[in-house]
Amino acid sequence: MVAAGNDGPNNGTINSPGIDPLVITVGNLNDKNTITPLDDEIDFNSSRGPTPYDGLPKPDLIARGTNIISALAPNSTLANEVNSYPHIDFDKDGQDDYLILSGSSMATAMVSGIIALLLQANPKLTPNQIKFILMSTAKSLKGHTIYDQGAGVIDPASSLTEALNLKSYYQIT
């Protein structure tokens, strides 16, 4: 699984390794920090397909990746050079132990967590089954093409249901 990149919004901005047809390429959804999905949109910077060499529709799906609060590793380059990154929002309590980031890398981390849950529910899932489950249960955003969103917004609950259904199927046969 790889991030689509943050070179959008023009078509054809997904680069390697996201162009590989076998990987799950994840774009960035901005949910505007609201409960309703009605105002969700693809983040302006999220890279879009088609892939430049073979015209594949990428990303494969999109996930929330805007304004994600993440731990800041102590003594990391980012922590040591906090003042060199004015575009990154660090926590305001003076401790700088968290930061807020946006991008397809953050969205990819969300999908990694969902995949971990799928594998916990059904450890026998293959990489191809995981990709199929995630893409077949994704919800399309209106007004966007497959080159913007792939199969659509990841749906963790539906993905988990499908993983469990597949586990039940294997236990019966």
OpenMM code with the backbone's topology and positions (N, CA, C; nanometers):
from openmm import Vec3, app, unit

residues = "MET VAL ALA ALA GLY ASN ASP GLY PRO ASN ASN GLY THR ILE ASN SER PRO GLY ILE ASP PRO LEU VAL ILE THR VAL GLY ASN LEU ASN ASP LYS ASN THR ILE THR PRO LEU ASP ASP GLU ILE ASP PHE ASN SER SER ARG GLY PRO THR PRO TYR ASP GLY LEU PRO LYS PRO ASP LEU ILE ALA ARG GLY THR ASN ILE ILE SER ALA LEU ALA PRO ASN SER THR LEU ALA ASN GLU VAL ASN SER TYR PRO HIS ILE ASP PHE ASP LYS ASP GLY GLN ASP ASP TYR LEU ILE LEU SER GLY SER SER MET ALA THR ALA MET VAL SER GLY ILE ILE ALA LEU LEU LEU GLN ALA ASN PRO LYS LEU THR PRO ASN GLN ILE LYS PHE ILE LEU MET SER THR ALA LYS SER LEU LYS GLY HIS THR ILE TYR ASP GLN GLY ALA GLY VAL ILE ASP PRO ALA SER SER LEU THR GLU ALA LEU ASN LEU LYS SER TYR TYR GLN ILE THR".split()
positions = [
    Vec3(0.0844, -0.1158, 0.0000),
    Vec3(0.0000, 0.0000, 0.0000),
    Vec3(0.0895, 0.1228, 0.0000),
    Vec3(0.0520, 0.2208, -0.0818),
    Vec3(0.1327, 0.3420, -0.0956),
    Vec3(0.0435, 0.4651, -0.1062),
    Vec3(0.1021, 0.5780, -0.0740),
    Vec3(0.0333, 0.7058, -0.0871),
    Vec3(0.0300, 0.7480, -0.2332),
    Vec3(-0.0798, 0.8100, -0.2723),
    Vec3(-0.0934, 0.8598, -0.4096),
    Vec3(0.0019, 0.9756, -0.4359),
    Vec3(0.0343, 1.0511, -0.3325),
    Vec3(0.1174, 1.1691, -0.3480),
    Vec3(0.0359, 1.2950, -0.3287),
    Vec3(0.1050, 1.4062, -0.3228),
    Vec3(0.0404, 1.5346, -0.2959),
    Vec3(0.0722, 1.6349, -0.4062),
    Vec3(0.0629, 1.5881, -0.5310),
    Vec3(0.0947, 1.6715, -0.6464),
    Vec3(-0.0293, 1.7107, -0.7266),
    Vec3(-0.1486, 1.6961, -0.6668),
    Vec3(-0.2725, 1.7275, -0.7369),
    Vec3(-0.2883, 1.8762, -0.7574),
    Vec3(-0.3949, 1.9180, -0.8191),
    Vec3(-0.5132, 1.8422, -0.8561),
    Vec3(-0.5149, 1.7965, -1.0023),
    Vec3(-0.4091, 1.8184, -1.0755),
    Vec3(-0.4108, 1.7823, -1.2175),
    Vec3(-0.4069, 1.6314, -1.2356),
    Vec3(-0.4657, 1.5850, -1.3459),
    Vec3(-0.4622, 1.4431, -1.3790),
    Vec3(-0.3198, 1.4010, -1.4132),
    Vec3(-0.2913, 1.2721, -1.3907),
    Vec3(-0.1620, 1.2166, -1.4260),
    Vec3(-0.0507, 1.2515, -1.3303),
    Vec3(-0.0831, 1.2849, -1.2046),
    Vec3(0.0204, 1.3274, -1.1095),
    Vec3(0.0654, 1.2164, -1.0148),
    Vec3(0.0111, 1.0959, -1.0287),
    Vec3(0.0558, 0.9844, -0.9450),
    Vec3(0.1838, 0.9276, -1.0044),
    Vec3(0.2847, 0.9119, -0.9186),
    Vec3(0.4152, 0.8612, -0.9620),
    Vec3(0.4459, 0.7297, -0.8921),
    Vec3(0.5613, 0.6734, -0.9235),
    Vec3(0.6049, 0.5486, -0.8631),
    Vec3(0.6276, 0.5699, -0.7134),
    Vec3(0.5878, 0.4763, -0.6304),
    Vec3(0.5395, 0.3419, -0.6584),
    Vec3(0.3884, 0.3314, -0.6756),
    Vec3(0.3173, 0.4437, -0.6647),
    Vec3(0.1712, 0.4416, -0.6719),
    Vec3(0.1149, 0.3976, -0.8051),
    Vec3(0.1964, 0.3962, -0.9095),
    Vec3(0.1490, 0.3560, -1.0421),
    Vec3(0.1444, 0.2044, -1.0585),
    Vec3(0.2027, 0.1311, -0.9664),
    Vec3(0.2051, -0.0152, -0.9751),
    Vec3(0.0629, -0.0693, -0.9637),
    Vec3(0.0184, -0.1507, -1.0593),
    Vec3(-0.1185, -0.2014, -1.0552),
    Vec3(-0.1465, -0.2954, -0.9384),
    Vec3(-0.0427, -0.3523, -0.8776),
    Vec3(-0.0626, -0.4484, -0.7696),
    Vec3(-0.0783, -0.3846, -0.6324),
    Vec3(-0.0297, -0.2624, -0.6158),
    Vec3(-0.0376, -0.1991, -0.4848),
    Vec3(-0.1716, -0.1287, -0.4665),
    Vec3(-0.2061, -0.1039, -0.3423),
    Vec3(-0.3232, -0.0218, -0.3105),
    Vec3(-0.2729, 0.1210, -0.2998),
    Vec3(-0.3171, 0.2058, -0.3905),
    Vec3(-0.2764, 0.3460, -0.3921),
    Vec3(-0.3874, 0.4285, -0.3275),
    Vec3(-0.3504, 0.5085, -0.2264),
    Vec3(-0.4484, 0.5797, -0.1447),
    Vec3(-0.4380, 0.7299, -0.1662),
    Vec3(-0.5516, 0.7917, -0.1984),
    Vec3(-0.5622, 0.9361, -0.2090),
    Vec3(-0.6164, 0.9956, -0.0799),
    Vec3(-0.6149, 1.1288, -0.0720),
    Vec3(-0.6484, 1.2007, 0.0507),
    Vec3(-0.7878, 1.2626, 0.0453),
    Vec3(-0.8703, 1.2222, 0.1406),
    Vec3(-1.0040, 1.2780, 0.1578),
    Vec3(-1.0002, 1.3844, 0.2668),
    Vec3(-1.0614, 1.4989, 0.2398),
    Vec3(-1.0790, 1.6026, 0.3415),
    Vec3(-1.2235, 1.5946, 0.3886),
    Vec3(-1.2428, 1.5461, 0.5104),
    Vec3(-1.3797, 1.5342, 0.5633),
    Vec3(-1.4252, 1.6607, 0.6349),
    Vec3(-1.3424, 1.7638, 0.6320),
    Vec3(-1.3709, 1.8951, 0.6910),
    Vec3(-1.4061, 1.8871, 0.8395),
    Vec3(-1.3677, 1.7756, 0.9003),
    Vec3(-1.3878, 1.7557, 1.0435),
    Vec3(-1.5342, 1.7679, 1.0851),
    Vec3(-1.6222, 1.7200, 0.9974),
    Vec3(-1.7645, 1.7202, 1.0287),
    Vec3(-1.8150, 1.5765, 1.0311),
    Vec3(-1.9286, 1.5560, 1.0930),
    Vec3(-1.9878, 1.4224, 1.1020),
    Vec3(-2.0473, 1.3799, 0.9684),
    Vec3(-2.1121, 1.4716, 0.9013),
    Vec3(-2.1791, 1.4380, 0.7766),
    Vec3(-2.0795, 1.4195, 0.6622),
    Vec3(-2.0987, 1.3165, 0.5819),
    Vec3(-2.0121, 1.2994, 0.4650),
    Vec3(-2.0524, 1.3882, 0.3472),
    Vec3(-2.1600, 1.4638, 0.3625),
    Vec3(-2.2115, 1.5430, 0.2506),
    Vec3(-2.1169, 1.6545, 0.2080),
    Vec3(-2.0307, 1.6994, 0.2981),
    Vec3(-1.9373, 1.8065, 0.2618),
    Vec3(-1.7956, 1.7540, 0.2355),
    Vec3(-1.7769, 1.6224, 0.2387),
    Vec3(-1.6453, 1.5640, 0.2127),
    Vec3(-1.6004, 1.5935, 0.0704),
    Vec3(-1.4703, 1.6111, 0.0554),
    Vec3(-1.4161, 1.6342, -0.0787),
    Vec3(-1.2740, 1.5789, -0.0866),
    Vec3(-1.2299, 1.5556, -0.2052),
    Vec3(-1.0926, 1.5125, -0.2241),
    Vec3(-1.0036, 1.6330, -0.1986),
    Vec3(-0.9009, 1.6116, -0.1177),
    Vec3(-0.8109, 1.7216, -0.0864),
    Vec3(-0.7498, 1.7762, -0.2156),
    Vec3(-0.7380, 1.9064, -0.2239),
    Vec3(-0.6876, 1.9744, -0.3425),
    Vec3(-0.5537, 1.9171, -0.3877),
    Vec3(-0.4648, 1.8874, -0.2939),
    Vec3(-0.3298, 1.8421, -0.3272),
    Vec3(-0.3186, 1.6932, -0.3567),
    Vec3(-0.4224, 1.6165, -0.3320),
    Vec3(-0.4153, 1.4724, -0.3539),
    Vec3(-0.3897, 1.4424, -0.5013),
    Vec3(-0.2884, 1.3608, -0.5287),
    Vec3(-0.2545, 1.3275, -0.6677),
    Vec3(-0.3669, 1.2482, -0.7328),
    Vec3(-0.3765, 1.2629, -0.8642),
    Vec3(-0.4827, 1.1990, -0.9419),
    Vec3(-0.4239, 1.1169, -1.0561),
    Vec3(-0.5052, 1.0217, -1.1020),
    Vec3(-0.4698, 0.9418, -1.2193),
    Vec3(-0.5169, 1.0112, -1.3439),
    Vec3(-0.5018, 0.9469, -1.4569),
    Vec3(-0.4522, 0.8108, -1.4738),
    Vec3(-0.3005, 0.8054, -1.4580),
    Vec3(-0.2506, 0.6811, -1.4457),
    Vec3(-0.1061, 0.6666, -1.4360),
    Vec3(-0.0432, 0.7126, -1.5666),
    Vec3(0.0737, 0.7740, -1.5600),
    Vec3(0.1304, 0.8386, -1.6788),
    Vec3(0.1706, 0.7443, -1.7930),
    Vec3(0.2066, 0.6206, -1.7627),
    Vec3(0.2595, 0.5345, -1.8685),
    Vec3(0.1569, 0.4392, -1.9277),
    Vec3(0.0669, 0.3887, -1.8434),
    Vec3(-0.0286, 0.2913, -1.8944),
    Vec3(-0.1739, 0.3311, -1.8753),
    Vec3(-0.1996, 0.4500, -1.8237),
    Vec3(-0.3359, 0.5025, -1.8158),
    Vec3(-0.4270, 0.4328, -1.7172),
    Vec3(-0.3704, 0.3697, -1.6142),
    Vec3(-0.4535, 0.3010, -1.5157),
    Vec3(-0.5277, 0.4011, -1.4279),
    Vec3(-0.6488, 0.3648, -1.3868),
    Vec3(-0.7208, 0.4518, -1.2930),
    Vec3(-0.6612, 0.4363, -1.1537),
    Vec3(-0.6002, 0.5388, -1.1061),
    Vec3(-0.5435, 0.5447, -0.9714),
    Vec3(-0.5794, 0.6802, -0.9140),
    Vec3(-0.5934, 0.7015, -0.7880),
    Vec3(-0.5702, 0.6069, -0.6801),
    Vec3(-0.6759, 0.4966, -0.6794),
    Vec3(-0.6539, 0.3938, -0.5991),
    Vec3(-0.7515, 0.2854, -0.5891),
    Vec3(-0.8677, 0.3244, -0.5001),
    Vec3(-0.8400, 0.4049, -0.3981),
    Vec3(-0.9442, 0.4535, -0.3079),
    Vec3(-0.8909, 0.5749, -0.2340),
    Vec3(-0.9791, 0.6386, -0.1584),
    Vec3(-0.9388, 0.7543, -0.0797),
    Vec3(-0.9804, 0.7329, 0.0658),
    Vec3(-0.9070, 0.7971, 0.1551),
    Vec3(-0.9353, 0.7878, 0.2981),
    Vec3(-0.9033, 0.9221, 0.3628),
    Vec3(-0.9567, 0.9427, 0.4812),
    Vec3(-0.9330, 1.0673, 0.5539),
    Vec3(-0.7843, 1.0846, 0.5798),
    Vec3(-0.7317, 1.1991, 0.5372),
    Vec3(-0.5904, 1.2264, 0.5562),
    Vec3(-0.5603, 1.3731, 0.5798),
    Vec3(-0.6637, 1.4530, 0.6053),
    Vec3(-0.6452, 1.5968, 0.6259),
    Vec3(-0.6608, 1.6301, 0.7741),
    Vec3(-0.5642, 1.7071, 0.8258),
    Vec3(-0.5635, 1.7502, 0.9655),
    Vec3(-0.5653, 1.6319, 1.0622),
    Vec3(-0.4720, 1.5403, 1.0415),
    Vec3(-0.4594, 1.4226, 1.1263),
    Vec3(-0.3596, 1.4526, 1.2381),
    Vec3(-0.4012, 1.4294, 1.3615),
    Vec3(-0.3135, 1.4491, 1.4764),
    Vec3(-0.2277, 1.3243, 1.4914),
    Vec3(-0.0977, 1.3452, 1.4999),
    Vec3(-0.0039, 1.2341, 1.5068),
    Vec3(0.1018, 1.2628, 1.6133),
    Vec3(0.1584, 1.1559, 1.6665),
    Vec3(0.2660, 1.1722, 1.7643),
    Vec3(0.3913, 1.2253, 1.6960),
    Vec3(0.4613, 1.3103, 1.7643),
    Vec3(0.5883, 1.3636, 1.7156),
    Vec3(0.7002, 1.2920, 1.7894),
    Vec3(0.7819, 1.2188, 1.7166),
    Vec3(0.8906, 1.1429, 1.7784),
    Vec3(0.9931, 1.2380, 1.8387),
    Vec3(1.0221, 1.2206, 1.9666),
    Vec3(1.1230, 1.3066, 2.0302),
    Vec3(1.2589, 1.2906, 1.9622),
    Vec3(1.3285, 1.3993, 1.9489),
    Vec3(1.4619, 1.4018, 1.8892),
    Vec3(1.4657, 1.3614, 1.7423),
    Vec3(1.3502, 1.3558, 1.6775),
    Vec3(1.3490, 1.3307, 1.5335),
    Vec3(1.3905, 1.4587, 1.4614),
    Vec3(1.4220, 1.4459, 1.3339),
    Vec3(1.4584, 1.5638, 1.2558),
    Vec3(1.3463, 1.6673, 1.2607),
    Vec3(1.2235, 1.6213, 1.2449),
    Vec3(1.1095, 1.7129, 1.2475),
    Vec3(1.0991, 1.7829, 1.3831),
    Vec3(1.1152, 1.7082, 1.4921),
    Vec3(1.1068, 1.7680, 1.6258),
    Vec3(1.2203, 1.8671, 1.6501),
    Vec3(1.3384, 1.8335, 1.6035),
    Vec3(1.4543, 1.9198, 1.6264),
    Vec3(1.4528, 2.0449, 1.5399),
    Vec3(1.3782, 2.0422, 1.4315),
    Vec3(1.3726, 2.1569, 1.3410),
    Vec3(1.2309, 2.2140, 1.3324),
    Vec3(1.1595, 2.2097, 1.4448),
    Vec3(1.0195, 2.2503, 1.4485),
    Vec3(0.9976, 2.3908, 1.3901),
    Vec3(1.0892, 2.4803, 1.4106),
    Vec3(1.0723, 2.6173, 1.3611),
    Vec3(1.0982, 2.6299, 1.2109),
    Vec3(1.1524, 2.5257, 1.1497),
    Vec3(1.1786, 2.5276, 1.0054),
    Vec3(1.0572, 2.4869, 0.9235),
    Vec3(0.9492, 2.4475, 0.9904),
    Vec3(0.8303, 2.3974, 0.9211),
    Vec3(0.7078, 2.4809, 0.9581),
    Vec3(0.6999, 2.6044, 0.9102),
    Vec3(0.5864, 2.6894, 0.9491),
    Vec3(0.4520, 2.6377, 0.8977),
    Vec3(0.4526, 2.5521, 0.7942),
    Vec3(0.3276, 2.5017, 0.7379),
    Vec3(0.2716, 2.3834, 0.8170),
    Vec3(0.3475, 2.3296, 0.9120),
    Vec3(0.3012, 2.2187, 0.9940),
    Vec3(0.2496, 2.2740, 1.1257),
    Vec3(0.1313, 2.2287, 1.1647),
    Vec3(0.0679, 2.2750, 1.2869),
    Vec3(0.1088, 2.1839, 1.4028),
    Vec3(0.1937, 2.2349, 1.4921),
    Vec3(0.2342, 2.1592, 1.6088),
    Vec3(0.1391, 2.1912, 1.7229),
    Vec3(0.1295, 2.1010, 1.8180),
    Vec3(0.0374, 2.1253, 1.9284),
    Vec3(0.0770, 2.2517, 2.0030),
    Vec3(-0.0193, 2.3083, 2.0695),
    Vec3(-0.0008, 2.4419, 2.1272),
    Vec3(0.0258, 2.4402, 2.2770),
    Vec3(0.0470, 2.3221, 2.3364),
    Vec3(0.0665, 2.3191, 2.4809),
    Vec3(0.2123, 2.3420, 2.5211),
    Vec3(0.2964, 2.3713, 2.4235),
    Vec3(0.4356, 2.3982, 2.4517),
    Vec3(0.5225, 2.2741, 2.4588),
    Vec3(0.4612, 2.1581, 2.4518),
    Vec3(0.5366, 2.0337, 2.4630),
    Vec3(0.5833, 1.9821, 2.3267),
    Vec3(0.5167, 2.0206, 2.2220),
    Vec3(0.5486, 1.9753, 2.0866),
    Vec3(0.5612, 1.8234, 2.0789),
    Vec3(0.4692, 1.7524, 2.1432),
    Vec3(0.4706, 1.6070, 2.1368),
    Vec3(0.3696, 1.5522, 2.0363),
    Vec3(0.2942, 1.6412, 1.9762),
    Vec3(0.2006, 1.6048, 1.8709),
    Vec3(0.2117, 1.7059, 1.7581),
    Vec3(0.1696, 1.6640, 1.6404),
    Vec3(0.1618, 1.7564, 1.5295),
    Vec3(0.0421, 1.7201, 1.4448),
    Vec3(0.0003, 1.8126, 1.3625),
    Vec3(-0.1135, 1.7917, 1.2739),
    Vec3(-0.0600, 1.7959, 1.1316),
    Vec3(-0.0823, 1.6875, 1.0588),
    Vec3(-0.0354, 1.6770, 0.9211),
    Vec3(-0.1513, 1.6449, 0.8278),
    Vec3(-0.1322, 1.6762, 0.7012),
    Vec3(-0.2300, 1.6445, 0.5973),
    Vec3(-0.1575, 1.5864, 0.4773),
    Vec3(-0.2234, 1.4934, 0.4104),
    Vec3(-0.1668, 1.4386, 0.2885),
    Vec3(-0.2036, 1.2932, 0.2680),
    Vec3(-0.1675, 1.2445, 0.1514),
    Vec3(-0.2025, 1.1065, 0.1194),
    Vec3(-0.1243, 1.0068, 0.2051),
    Vec3(-0.0105, 1.0458, 0.2593),
    Vec3(0.0614, 0.9563, 0.3512),
    Vec3(-0.0189, 0.9340, 0.4787),
    Vec3(-0.0829, 1.0376, 0.5264),
    Vec3(-0.1663, 1.0236, 0.6459),
    Vec3(-0.2884, 0.9368, 0.6150),
    Vec3(-0.3455, 0.9523, 0.4961),
    Vec3(-0.4588, 0.8692, 0.4549),
    Vec3(-0.4170, 0.7226, 0.4439),
    Vec3(-0.2961, 0.6996, 0.3939),
    Vec3(-0.2450, 0.5637, 0.3798),
    Vec3(-0.2315, 0.4974, 0.5162),
    Vec3(-0.1902, 0.5718, 0.6165),
    Vec3(-0.1805, 0.5165, 0.7517),
    Vec3(-0.3173, 0.4752, 0.8037),
    Vec3(-0.4200, 0.5519, 0.7704),
    Vec3(-0.5564, 0.5147, 0.8105),
    Vec3(-0.5950, 0.3801, 0.7491),
    Vec3(-0.5630, 0.3624, 0.6219),
    Vec3(-0.5965, 0.2378, 0.5536),
    Vec3(-0.5164, 0.1217, 0.6121),
    Vec3(-0.3919, 0.1461, 0.6512),
    Vec3(-0.3117, 0.0412, 0.7150),
    Vec3(-0.3805, -0.0099, 0.8410),
    Vec3(-0.4343, 0.0812, 0.9193),
    Vec3(-0.5062, 0.0412, 1.0404),
    Vec3(-0.6284, -0.0423, 1.0087),
    Vec3(-0.6998, -0.0039, 0.9047),
    Vec3(-0.8189, -0.0801, 0.8652),
    Vec3(-0.7786, -0.2191, 0.8165),
    Vec3(-0.6723, -0.2279, 0.7402),
    Vec3(-0.6240, -0.3580, 0.6937),
    Vec3(-0.5845, -0.4454, 0.8127),
    Vec3(-0.5228, -0.3872, 0.9141),
    Vec3(-0.4876, -0.4639, 1.0337),
    Vec3(-0.6128, -0.5230, 1.0982),
    Vec3(-0.7203, -0.4452, 1.1024),
    Vec3(-0.8459, -0.4962, 1.1587),
    Vec3(-0.9034, -0.6085, 1.0731),
    Vec3(-0.8949, -0.5938, 0.9419),
    Vec3(-0.9442, -0.6994, 0.8531),
    Vec3(-0.8668, -0.8287, 0.8746),
    Vec3(-0.7358, -0.8161, 0.8884),
    Vec3(-0.6528, -0.9351, 0.9089),
    Vec3(-0.6729, -0.9953, 1.0478),
    Vec3(-0.7057, -0.9133, 1.1439),
    Vec3(-0.7372, -0.9661, 1.2760),
    Vec3(-0.8671, -1.0458, 1.2689),
    Vec3(-0.9639, -0.9964, 1.1935),
    Vec3(-1.0919, -1.0649, 1.1786),
    Vec3(-1.0805, -1.1907, 1.0933),
    Vec3(-0.9906, -1.1864, 0.9950),
    Vec3(-0.9751, -1.2994, 0.9031),
    Vec3(-0.8287, -1.3094, 0.8602),
    Vec3(-0.7473, -1.3797, 0.9370),
    Vec3(-0.6038, -1.3874, 0.9081),
    Vec3(-0.5681, -1.4560, 0.7765),
    Vec3(-0.6630, -1.5231, 0.7146),
    Vec3(-0.6336, -1.5955, 0.5902),
    Vec3(-0.6512, -1.5098, 0.4651),
    Vec3(-0.6864, -1.3833, 0.4808),
    Vec3(-0.7045, -1.2967, 0.3642),
    Vec3(-0.5722, -1.2791, 0.2895),
    Vec3(-0.5808, -1.2859, 0.1585),
    Vec3(-0.4629, -1.2622, 0.0747),
    Vec3(-0.4566, -1.1136, 0.0394),
    Vec3(-0.3422, -1.0647, -0.0064),
    Vec3(-0.3352, -0.9248, -0.0499),
    Vec3(-0.4399, -0.8902, -0.1568),
    Vec3(-0.4620, -0.9788, -0.2518),
    Vec3(-0.5625, -0.9512, -0.3553),
    Vec3(-0.7029, -0.9451, -0.2972),
    Vec3(-0.7328, -1.0311, -0.2009),
    Vec3(-0.8648, -1.0274, -0.1371),
    Vec3(-0.8840, -0.8982, -0.0589),
    Vec3(-0.7793, -0.8550, 0.0085),
    Vec3(-0.7882, -0.7300, 0.0850),
    Vec3(-0.8157, -0.6132, -0.0090),
    Vec3(-0.7408, -0.6061, -0.1168),
    Vec3(-0.7621, -0.4969, -0.2125),
    Vec3(-0.9032, -0.5024, -0.2693),
    Vec3(-0.9494, -0.6217, -0.3040),
    Vec3(-1.0851, -0.6362, -0.3578),
    Vec3(-1.1901, -0.5929, -0.2558),
    Vec3(-1.1753, -0.6371, -0.1317),
    Vec3(-1.2720, -0.6002, -0.0277),
    Vec3(-1.2765, -0.4487, -0.0098),
    Vec3(-1.1599, -0.3862, 0.0025),
    Vec3(-1.1570, -0.2414, 0.0243),
    Vec3(-1.2200, -0.1649, -0.0915),
    Vec3(-1.1881, -0.2070, -0.2138),
    Vec3(-1.2395, -0.1344, -0.3304),
    Vec3(-1.3877, -0.1638, -0.3558),
    Vec3(-1.4305, -0.2858, -0.3316),
    Vec3(-1.5700, -0.3205, -0.3604),
    Vec3(-1.6665, -0.2639, -0.2574),
    Vec3(-1.6176, -0.2288, -0.1402),
    Vec3(-1.7048, -0.1710, -0.0379),
    Vec3(-1.6921, -0.0189, -0.0271),
    Vec3(-1.6011, 0.0413, -0.1023),
    Vec3(-1.5819, 0.1868, -0.0982),
    Vec3(-1.7065, 0.2588, -0.1503),
    Vec3(-1.7267, 0.3788, -0.1012),
    Vec3(-1.8425, 0.4606, -0.1401),
    Vec3(-1.7967, 0.5755, -0.2299),
    Vec3(-1.8554, 0.5834, -0.3469),
    Vec3(-1.8166, 0.6845, -0.4441),
    Vec3(-1.8603, 0.8245, -0.4004),
    Vec3(-1.7715, 0.9215, -0.4224),
    Vec3(-1.8073, 1.0621, -0.4005),
    Vec3(-1.8689, 1.1168, -0.5283),
    Vec3(-1.9827, 1.1777, -0.5158),
    Vec3(-2.0489, 1.2339, -0.6337),
    Vec3(-1.9651, 1.3436, -0.6958),
    Vec3(-1.9667, 1.3466, -0.8285),
    Vec3(-1.8985, 1.4528, -0.9000),
    Vec3(-1.7509, 1.4279, -0.9228),
    Vec3(-1.7028, 1.3088, -0.8880),
    Vec3(-1.5617, 1.2771, -0.9063),
    Vec3(-1.5461, 1.1527, -0.9919),
    Vec3(-1.4378, 1.1473, -1.0652),
    Vec3(-1.4122, 1.0345, -1.1541),
    Vec3(-1.3251, 0.9305, -1.0847),
    Vec3(-1.3074, 0.8159, -1.1509),
    Vec3(-1.2195, 0.7126, -1.0954),
    Vec3(-1.0755, 0.7600, -1.0920),
    Vec3(-1.0415, 0.8600, -1.1710),
    Vec3(-0.9056, 0.9138, -1.1684),
    Vec3(-0.8841, 1.0056, -1.0483),
    Vec3(-0.9914, 1.0528, -0.9880),
    Vec3(-0.9839, 1.1347, -0.8672),
    Vec3(-0.9861, 1.0488, -0.7414),
    Vec3(-1.0759, 0.9486, -0.7400),
    Vec3(-1.1066, 0.8764, -0.6169),
    Vec3(-1.0954, 0.7252, -0.6277),
    Vec3(-1.0662, 0.6727, -0.7442),
    Vec3(-1.0657, 0.5275, -0.7590),
    Vec3(-1.2036, 0.4735, -0.7312),
    Vec3(-1.2123, 0.3723, -0.6456),
    Vec3(-1.3413, 0.3125, -0.6106),
    Vec3(-1.4218, 0.4016, -0.5167),
    Vec3(-1.3562, 0.4980, -0.4515),
    Vec3(-1.4266, 0.5895, -0.3624),
    Vec3(-1.3661, 0.5922, -0.2234),
    Vec3(-1.4476, 0.6373, -0.1280),
    Vec3(-1.4055, 0.6535, 0.0110),
    Vec3(-1.4112, 0.5179, 0.0813),
    Vec3(-1.3045, 0.4834, 0.1495),
    Vec3(-1.3003, 0.3566, 0.2214),
    Vec3(-1.4143, 0.3504, 0.3226),
    Vec3(-1.4755, 0.2329, 0.3347),
    Vec3(-1.5853, 0.2102, 0.4279),
    Vec3(-1.5434, 0.0984, 0.5238),
    Vec3(-1.4856, 0.1341, 0.6382),
    Vec3(-1.4317, 0.0317, 0.7286),
    Vec3(-1.5344, -0.0715, 0.7750),
    Vec3(-1.6543, -0.0273, 0.8087),
    Vec3(-1.7551, -0.1214, 0.8597),
    Vec3(-1.7940, -0.2241, 0.7532),
    Vec3(-1.8191, -0.1774, 0.6317),
    Vec3(-1.8556, -0.2699, 0.5239),
    Vec3(-1.7391, -0.3624, 0.4896),
    Vec3(-1.6167, -0.3101, 0.4939),
    Vec3(-1.4983, -0.3922, 0.4670),
    Vec3(-1.4853, -0.5037, 0.5702),
    Vec3(-1.5076, -0.4702, 0.6966),
    Vec3(-1.4981, -0.5697, 0.8026),
    Vec3(-1.6061, -0.6765, 0.7873),
    Vec3(-1.7265, -0.6342, 0.7520),
    Vec3(-1.8344, -0.7303, 0.7288),
    Vec3(-1.7970, -0.8278, 0.6186),
    Vec3(-1.7407, -0.7773, 0.5107),
    Vec3(-1.7005, -0.8646, 0.3994),
    Vec3(-1.5889, -0.9597, 0.4394),
    Vec3(-1.4937, -0.9114, 0.5185),
    Vec3(-1.3845, -0.9976, 0.5654),
    Vec3(-1.4401, -1.1110, 0.6513),
    Vec3(-1.5352, -1.0795, 0.7369),
    Vec3(-1.5972, -1.1823, 0.8210),
    Vec3(-1.6821, -1.2776, 0.7385),
    Vec3(-1.7518, -1.2260, 0.6391),
    Vec3(-1.8309, -1.3129, 0.5508),
    Vec3(-1.7406, -1.4116, 0.4783),
    Vec3(-1.6275, -1.3646, 0.4327),
    Vec3(-1.5337, -1.4518, 0.3628),
    Vec3(-1.4773, -1.5570, 0.4583),
    Vec3(-1.4537, -1.5196, 0.5819),
    Vec3(-1.4056, -1.6150, 0.6819),
    Vec3(-1.5107, -1.7229, 0.7044),
    Vec3(-1.6384, -1.6849, 0.7164),
    Vec3(-1.7468, -1.7808, 0.7344),
    Vec3(-1.7565, -1.8741, 0.6152),
    Vec3(-1.7397, -1.8204, 0.4970),
    Vec3(-1.7471, -1.9006, 0.3755),
    Vec3(-1.6397, -2.0089, 0.3766),
    Vec3(-1.5186, -1.9722, 0.4156),
    Vec3(-1.4082, -2.0689, 0.4187),
    Vec3(-1.4282, -2.1751, 0.5247),
    Vec3(-1.4932, -2.1395, 0.6351),
    Vec3(-1.5152, -2.2367, 0.7412),
    Vec3(-1.6234, -2.3384, 0.7028),
    Vec3(-1.7174, -2.2985, 0.6186),
    Vec3(-1.8256, -2.3869, 0.5772),
    Vec3(-1.7777, -2.4869, 0.4732),
    Vec3(-1.6957, -2.4398, 0.3778),
    Vec3(-1.6545, -2.5278, 0.2681),
    Vec3(-1.5310, -2.6072, 0.3004),
] * unit.nanometer
topology = app.Topology()
chain = topology.addChain("A")
for resn in residues:
    res = topology.addResidue(resn, chain)
    for name in ("N", "CA", "C"):
        topology.addAtom(name, app.Element.getBySymbol(name[0]), res)
